Amino acid sequence: MNVGSLFQFQENEILVSILSFWKIAIFIDLVVFWRIEMKNILVLPLFTMESGHHRTADVLISSFKKQDSYINCEKVDFLTYMNPVLEKSISNLYLKWISNWPVNYSRFYKRFFSKKSDILHSLYEALFLEKMEQLLEEKLPDLVICTHSFPSFLVNKLKEYGVCSTPMINVYTDFFVNDLWGISQVDMHFVPSKEIKAELIKASVPEENIIITGIITSDLASKRKCRSTNKRKIRILVSGGSLGLGNQLFFLKQSVNKDLIEYRVLCGLNAKLYREISSLNLNLIKPLPYITCPEQMNHLYNWADALITKPGGVTISEAIKKRIPIFIYSVLPGQEEINMNYLEKKGLVRKLNKARTVEEQVVTALKNPVALIKMNKANELFLSEIEMNSCLEVANYILEKVTSKNSNKRIQYLDQILSRIYCSL
């Protein structure tokens, strides 16, 4: 090989190397560009056990995916992320506490959550703040949505300290706001009622950052169709929440009008309750396991003439939207007590008197036109105050805000890629 050919060969090698380098560089740029294009939303409930926090998170995630096929939406339980054994221990302690010592738990909740507790807040910061920072650094979300007060508190603190600048949204799943919720650094609040909106405005939150959505539920929870009034039996849906808590079996055994009333009982994850009701061998009392499918729940709501339940946020909200008369048989200490006070005051539920049979009270109310009109008016008034009715509408509103910010990032980054290519020519 002569000298000229050697130089030509070396030039070709150098040119190939340069082109290969630029191919790799452009590929990396495009990967980063795709990462900016892909919207990452991190949704934070609490605990792995099913609850209203999870149900609201799930319907939001489903709505996001319907709106945008490029979205990456992840639900993470912070305690499980931190330590699965810790999460299991805390959730088991909570369940034993509310079951065995309800009065004691009620006092604890009112002392440390209903009003500000600097001691508890400082403890949470010391134990959990660094781990929340690690989670956000790992997931790199474009938006954080909190459906529980605990992760909201931690993310809000990180933003206060300037460690995090990620936009965050609070989605409230009870009819009140406890003092643990982060407020000062939250970009948007989706609240259950006008009372909560007024409370946040009083706490210096700009009115334009608060939207009344009710407690967000599946869009299937729309106004039900009218059904025939010629049915021979009254249909009652009984729900104790996802865990099937509450002494439902006691009043079901008291049922005397077995030709008048048909029951379907949502046992949740309470396998013992399911077995005990099944063992009664009564055709008109049918136990049901935990239901995750919104379509199945919608079918049950359409079937029911009344709902007997506890004052959890999501189930109550679904029943209000379906215009089903709601009767409260049992109330768990803490959050549900506060929910109950609000719901009873607004006329949205009726508390059952345990000194009288459940059937007598429910049948009397359902056959009383004045009582039904009163309940319907309370429902309609509550629903008329909602500013954004659809979960899809909420998801679209959120995505528009995230998309607009990401669009600017994409344009800037694309300009940088094109400039580098142009300068290399």
C-alpha positions as CSV (number, residue, x, y, z in Angstrom):
1,M,0.0,0.0,0.0
2,N,1.5,3.4,-1.1
3,V,1.6,6.4,1.2
4,G,-1.3,8.1,-0.6
5,S,-3.5,5.1,-0.1
6,L,-2.5,4.8,3.5
7,F,-3.5,8.4,4.2
8,Q,-6.8,7.9,2.3
9,F,-7.4,4.8,4.4
10,Q,-6.7,6.7,7.6
11,E,-8.9,9.5,6.6
12,N,-11.8,7.1,5.9
13,E,-11.2,5.5,9.3
14,I,-11.3,8.9,11.0
15,L,-14.5,9.8,9.0
16,V,-16.2,6.6,9.9
17,S,-15.3,7.1,13.6
18,I,-16.6,10.7,13.5
19,L,-19.8,9.5,11.9
20,S,-20.2,6.7,14.4
21,F,-19.7,9.1,17.2
22,W,-22.4,11.4,15.9
23,K,-24.8,8.5,15.3
24,I,-24.3,7.5,19.0
25,A,-24.6,11.2,20.1
26,I,-27.8,11.7,18.1
27,F,-29.2,8.4,19.3
28,I,-28.6,9.5,22.9
29,D,-30.2,12.9,22.1
30,L,-33.3,11.2,20.7
31,V,-33.6,8.9,23.7
32,V,-33.5,11.9,26.0
33,F,-35.9,13.7,23.7
34,W,-38.3,10.7,23.9
35,R,-37.9,10.8,27.7
36,I,-39.0,14.4,27.7
37,E,-41.9,13.5,25.4
38,M,-43.0,10.7,27.7
39,K,-45.0,12.2,30.6
40,N,-44.2,10.6,34.0
41,I,-46.9,10.9,36.6
42,L,-46.3,9.4,40.1
43,V,-49.4,8.7,42.2
44,L,-48.9,8.3,45.9
45,P,-51.6,6.6,48.1
46,L,-50.6,4.9,51.3
47,F,-50.5,1.2,52.4
48,T,-51.0,-1.7,50.1
49,M,-54.4,-2.7,51.5
50,E,-57.3,-1.6,49.3
51,S,-58.8,1.7,50.3
52,G,-60.5,4.9,48.9
53,H,-57.0,6.3,48.4
54,H,-56.2,3.5,46.0
55,R,-59.6,3.5,44.3
56,T,-59.3,7.2,43.5
57,A,-55.7,6.7,42.3
58,D,-56.7,3.8,40.1
59,V,-59.6,5.7,38.3
60,L,-57.3,8.7,37.7
61,I,-54.6,6.4,36.2
62,S,-57.2,4.7,34.0
63,S,-58.4,8.2,32.8
64,F,-54.9,9.4,32.1
65,K,-54.2,6.3,29.9
66,K,-57.4,6.9,28.0
67,Q,-56.4,10.5,27.3
68,D,-52.7,10.0,26.3
69,S,-51.1,6.8,25.0
70,Y,-47.6,8.1,25.7
71,I,-48.2,8.6,29.4
72,N,-46.2,6.7,32.0
73,C,-48.3,6.6,35.2
74,E,-47.1,4.7,38.2
75,K,-48.8,4.1,41.6
76,V,-46.4,3.7,44.5
77,D,-47.1,3.0,48.2
78,F,-44.3,4.9,49.9
79,L,-44.1,2.7,53.0
80,T,-43.7,-0.4,50.9
81,Y,-41.0,1.3,48.8
82,M,-39.2,2.2,52.0
83,N,-39.6,-1.2,53.7
84,P,-42.3,-3.9,52.9
85,V,-42.0,-5.3,56.5
86,L,-42.6,-1.8,57.9
87,E,-45.7,-1.3,55.8
88,K,-47.2,-4.6,56.8
89,S,-46.4,-4.0,60.5
90,I,-48.0,-0.5,60.5
91,S,-51.1,-1.6,58.6
92,N,-51.6,-4.6,60.9
93,L,-51.2,-2.4,64.0
94,Y,-53.7,0.1,62.5
95,L,-56.3,-2.6,61.9
96,K,-55.9,-4.1,65.4
97,W,-56.0,-0.7,67.0
98,I,-59.3,0.4,65.4
99,S,-60.9,-3.0,66.0
100,N,-59.8,-3.5,69.6
101,W,-59.4,0.0,71.0
102,P,-61.6,2.3,68.9
103,V,-62.0,5.0,71.5
104,N,-58.3,5.2,72.1
105,Y,-57.6,5.5,68.4
106,S,-60.2,8.2,68.0
107,R,-58.5,10.3,70.7
108,F,-55.1,9.7,69.1
109,Y,-56.4,10.8,65.7
110,K,-58.0,13.9,67.0
111,R,-54.9,14.8,69.0
112,F,-52.3,14.3,66.3
113,F,-54.2,14.7,63.0
114,S,-57.2,17.0,63.4
115,K,-54.9,19.8,64.6
116,K,-51.2,20.6,64.0
117,S,-48.7,18.4,65.9
118,D,-45.2,19.8,65.7
119,I,-43.8,16.7,67.5
120,L,-45.3,14.2,65.0
121,H,-44.4,16.4,62.0
122,S,-40.7,16.6,63.2
123,L,-40.7,12.8,63.7
124,Y,-42.0,12.2,60.2
125,E,-39.3,14.5,58.7
126,A,-36.5,12.7,60.6
127,L,-37.7,9.2,59.7
128,F,-39.1,9.5,56.2
129,L,-38.0,12.7,54.3
130,E,-34.7,11.4,53.0
131,K,-36.4,8.3,51.6
132,M,-39.1,10.3,49.8
133,E,-36.3,12.4,48.2
134,Q,-34.7,9.1,47.1
135,L,-38.0,8.0,45.6
136,L,-38.5,11.2,43.6
137,E,-34.9,11.1,42.3
138,E,-35.4,7.5,41.2
139,K,-38.7,8.0,39.5
140,L,-38.1,11.5,38.0
141,P,-41.8,12.4,37.8
142,D,-43.1,15.3,35.8
143,L,-46.0,15.5,38.3
144,V,-46.7,14.0,41.7
145,I,-50.4,13.3,42.7
146,C,-51.1,12.6,46.4
147,T,-54.3,10.8,47.4
148,H,-53.2,10.5,51.0
149,S,-52.0,13.2,53.5
150,F,-48.8,11.4,54.5
151,P,-46.9,11.5,51.1
152,S,-48.4,15.0,50.5
153,F,-46.7,16.2,53.7
154,L,-43.3,14.8,52.7
155,V,-43.3,16.1,49.1
156,N,-44.5,19.5,50.3
157,K,-41.6,19.6,52.8
158,L,-39.1,18.7,50.1
159,K,-40.4,21.6,48.0
160,E,-40.3,24.0,51.0
161,Y,-36.6,23.1,51.5
162,G,-35.9,23.7,47.8
163,V,-34.9,20.1,47.3
164,C,-37.7,19.3,44.8
165,S,-39.4,21.5,42.2
166,T,-41.8,18.9,40.7
167,P,-45.4,20.1,40.4
168,M,-47.7,18.4,42.9
169,I,-51.4,17.9,43.3
170,N,-53.6,17.0,46.3
171,V,-56.6,14.8,45.6
172,Y,-58.6,14.6,48.8
173,T,-60.5,11.3,49.5
174,D,-62.4,12.3,52.7
175,F,-64.9,15.1,53.4
176,F,-62.4,17.0,55.5
177,V,-58.7,18.0,55.3
178,N,-56.5,16.8,58.2
179,D,-53.5,18.9,59.3
180,L,-51.0,16.5,57.8
181,W,-51.8,17.4,54.2
182,G,-49.1,19.5,52.5
183,I,-50.6,22.9,51.5
184,S,-48.0,25.7,50.9
185,Q,-46.2,24.1,47.9
186,V,-49.1,22.3,46.3
187,D,-49.9,23.5,42.7
188,M,-53.5,22.2,42.5
189,H,-56.1,21.0,45.0
190,F,-59.0,18.8,43.9
191,V,-61.4,19.1,46.8
192,P,-64.7,17.3,47.8
193,S,-66.8,20.3,48.7
194,K,-67.3,24.1,48.8
195,E,-66.5,24.0,52.5
196,I,-63.1,22.6,51.9
197,K,-62.5,25.1,49.2
198,A,-63.3,28.0,51.6
199,E,-61.0,26.4,54.2
200,L,-58.1,26.3,51.8
201,I,-58.7,29.9,50.6
202,K,-58.6,30.9,54.3
203,A,-55.2,29.2,54.5
204,S,-54.0,31.5,51.7
205,V,-54.3,29.1,48.8
206,P,-55.2,31.0,45.6
207,E,-58.8,30.3,44.6
208,E,-57.8,29.5,41.0
209,N,-55.7,26.6,42.4
210,I,-58.7,24.8,44.0
211,I,-61.3,22.9,42.0
212,I,-64.4,21.2,43.6
213,T,-64.6,17.7,42.1
214,G,-66.3,15.9,44.9
215,I,-64.4,12.8,45.9
216,I,-63.2,11.5,42.5
217,T,-64.8,8.2,41.5
218,S,-65.3,6.2,38.3
219,D,-67.3,8.0,35.7
220,L,-69.7,5.1,35.7
221,A,-71.1,6.5,38.9
222,S,-73.5,8.7,36.9
223,K,-77.2,9.2,37.5
224,R,-78.9,5.8,37.4
225,K,-81.8,4.9,35.2
226,C,-85.3,4.9,36.7
227,R,-86.4,1.4,37.6
228,S,-89.8,-0.2,37.9
229,T,-91.7,0.6,41.2
230,N,-93.6,-2.6,40.9
231,K,-90.8,-4.8,42.4
232,R,-92.0,-7.1,45.2
233,K,-88.8,-6.9,47.1
234,I,-86.6,-4.1,48.4
235,R,-83.0,-4.5,47.4
236,I,-80.4,-3.5,49.9
237,L,-76.6,-3.3,49.2
238,V,-74.5,-3.7,52.4
239,S,-70.9,-2.5,52.3
240,G,-68.3,-2.5,55.1
241,G,-65.5,-1.1,52.9
242,S,-62.6,-3.0,51.3
243,L,-61.9,-4.8,54.5
244,G,-65.5,-5.7,55.3
245,L,-65.3,-4.1,58.7
246,G,-68.3,-3.6,60.9
247,N,-70.7,-6.1,62.6
248,Q,-72.8,-6.7,59.5
249,L,-73.6,-10.3,60.4
250,F,-75.4,-9.3,63.6
251,F,-78.2,-7.3,61.9
252,L,-78.4,-9.7,59.0
253,K,-79.3,-12.5,61.4
254,Q,-82.0,-10.3,62.8
255,S,-83.6,-10.0,59.4
256,V,-87.2,-11.0,59.7
257,N,-88.8,-9.8,56.4
258,K,-87.1,-12.4,54.3
259,D,-89.9,-12.2,51.7
260,L,-89.7,-8.4,51.6
261,I,-86.0,-7.6,51.4
262,E,-83.1,-9.0,49.3
263,Y,-79.5,-8.3,50.5
264,R,-76.2,-8.3,48.7
265,V,-73.3,-8.0,51.1
266,L,-69.9,-6.7,50.0
267,C,-67.5,-8.6,52.2
268,G,-64.3,-7.0,50.8
269,L,-61.2,-8.8,51.9
270,N,-62.9,-10.2,55.0
271,A,-62.9,-13.9,54.1
272,K,-64.3,-14.8,57.5
273,L,-67.4,-12.6,57.0
274,Y,-67.9,-14.1,53.6
275,R,-67.9,-17.7,55.0
276,E,-70.2,-16.8,57.9
277,I,-72.8,-15.3,55.6
278,S,-72.5,-18.2,53.1
279,S,-73.1,-20.6,56.0
280,L,-76.5,-19.0,56.7
281,N,-77.7,-20.6,53.5
282,L,-80.3,-17.8,52.8
283,N,-81.2,-17.2,49.2
284,L,-82.0,-13.6,49.8
285,I,-78.7,-12.7,51.6
286,K,-75.9,-13.1,49.0
287,P,-72.3,-12.4,50.1
288,L,-69.9,-11.0,47.5
289,P,-66.0,-10.9,47.7
290,Y,-63.9,-7.8,47.1
291,I,-64.9,-6.2,43.8
292,T,-62.2,-4.3,41.8
293,C,-64.2,-3.9,38.6
294,P,-66.0,-0.5,38.3
295,E,-68.5,-2.0,35.9
296,Q,-69.5,-4.6,38.5
297,M,-69.9,-2.0,41.2
298,N,-72.0,0.2,38.8
299,H,-74.3,-2.8,38.2
300,L,-74.7,-3.3,42.0
301,Y,-75.5,0.4,42.5
302,N,-78.1,0.2,39.7
303,W,-79.6,-2.9,41.4
304,A,-79.9,-1.4,44.9
305,D,-82.7,0.6,46.4
306,A,-80.6,1.5,49.4
307,L,-77.1,1.3,50.7
308,I,-76.1,0.4,54.3
309,T,-72.5,1.2,54.8
310,K,-69.9,3.1,56.9
311,P,-68.9,6.7,56.1
312,G,-65.9,6.1,53.9
313,G,-65.3,8.8,51.3
314,V,-65.3,7.0,48.0
315,T,-68.2,4.6,48.6
316,I,-70.4,7.4,49.9
317,S,-69.5,9.6,46.9
318,E,-70.4,6.9,44.5
319,A,-73.8,6.4,46.2
320,I,-74.5,10.1,46.2
321,K,-73.8,10.3,42.5
322,K,-76.1,7.3,41.9
323,R,-78.8,9.0,44.0
324,I,-79.1,6.0,46.3
325,P,-80.5,6.5,49.9
326,I,-77.6,5.9,52.3
327,F,-77.9,4.5,55.8
328,I,-74.9,4.3,58.2
329,Y,-74.7,1.3,60.5
330,S,-71.2,1.6,61.9
331,V,-68.5,4.2,62.1
332,L,-64.8,3.5,62.4
333,P,-62.8,5.9,64.7
334,G,-60.8,8.7,63.3
335,Q,-61.5,9.8,59.7
336,E,-64.9,8.2,59.5
337,E,-66.2,10.0,62.6
338,I,-65.3,13.3,61.0
339,N,-66.8,12.3,57.7
340,M,-70.0,11.3,59.5
341,N,-70.4,14.6,61.2
342,Y,-70.2,16.4,57.9
343,L,-72.5,14.0,56.0
344,E,-75.2,14.0,58.7
345,K,-75.1,17.8,59.0
346,K,-75.6,18.0,55.2
347,G,-78.5,15.5,55.2
348,L,-76.6,13.2,52.9
349,V,-76.9,10.1,55.1
350,R,-79.1,8.7,57.9
351,K,-77.6,7.1,60.9
352,L,-79.3,3.9,62.0
353,N,-80.3,3.5,65.6
354,K,-78.9,0.2,67.0
355,A,-81.8,0.0,69.5
356,R,-84.2,-0.7,66.7
357,T,-84.0,-3.3,63.9
358,V,-82.2,-2.1,60.8
359,E,-84.9,-3.4,58.5
360,E,-87.6,-1.4,60.2
361,Q,-85.7,1.8,59.9
362,V,-84.7,1.3,56.3
363,V,-88.1,0.2,55.1
364,T,-89.9,3.0,56.9
365,A,-87.6,5.6,55.3
366,L,-87.9,4.1,51.8
367,K,-91.7,4.1,52.1
368,N,-91.8,7.7,53.4
369,P,-92.1,10.2,50.4
370,V,-91.1,13.2,52.5
371,A,-88.0,11.5,53.8
372,L,-87.0,10.5,50.2
373,I,-87.6,14.0,48.9
374,K,-85.4,15.4,51.7
375,M,-82.6,13.0,50.9
376,N,-82.8,13.7,47.1
377,K,-82.7,17.4,47.7
378,A,-79.6,17.1,49.8
379,N,-77.9,15.0,47.1
380,E,-78.8,17.4,44.3
381,L,-77.6,20.4,46.3
382,F,-74.3,18.8,47.1
383,L,-73.8,17.7,43.4
384,S,-74.7,21.1,42.1
385,E,-71.7,22.7,43.9
386,I,-69.2,20.4,42.0
387,E,-67.2,22.3,39.4
388,M,-65.7,19.4,37.5
389,N,-67.9,16.3,37.4
390,S,-66.0,13.8,35.3
391,C,-62.8,11.9,36.2
392,L,-61.8,12.1,32.5
393,E,-62.3,15.9,32.6
394,V,-60.0,16.1,35.7
395,A,-57.4,13.9,33.9
396,N,-57.5,16.0,30.8
397,Y,-57.2,19.2,32.8
398,I,-54.1,17.9,34.6
399,L,-52.5,16.6,31.4
400,E,-52.9,19.9,29.7
401,K,-50.9,21.6,32.4
402,V,-48.2,18.9,32.3
403,T,-48.1,18.8,28.5
404,S,-47.7,22.6,28.1
405,K,-44.7,22.6,30.4
406,N,-43.2,19.5,28.7
407,S,-43.8,21.0,25.2
408,N,-41.5,23.9,26.1
409,K,-38.8,21.5,27.2
410,R,-39.1,19.5,24.0
411,I,-38.9,22.6,21.8
412,Q,-35.8,23.8,23.6
413,Y,-34.1,20.4,23.5
414,L,-34.9,19.9,19.8
415,D,-33.4,23.3,19.0
416,Q,-30.2,22.2,20.8
417,I,-30.0,18.9,18.8
418,L,-30.5,20.7,15.5
419,S,-27.9,23.4,16.4
420,R,-25.3,20.7,17.2
421,I,-26.0,18.9,13.9
422,Y,-25.8,22.2,11.9
423,C,-22.5,23.3,13.6
424,S,-21.0,19.9,12.8
425,L,-21.6,20.3,9.0
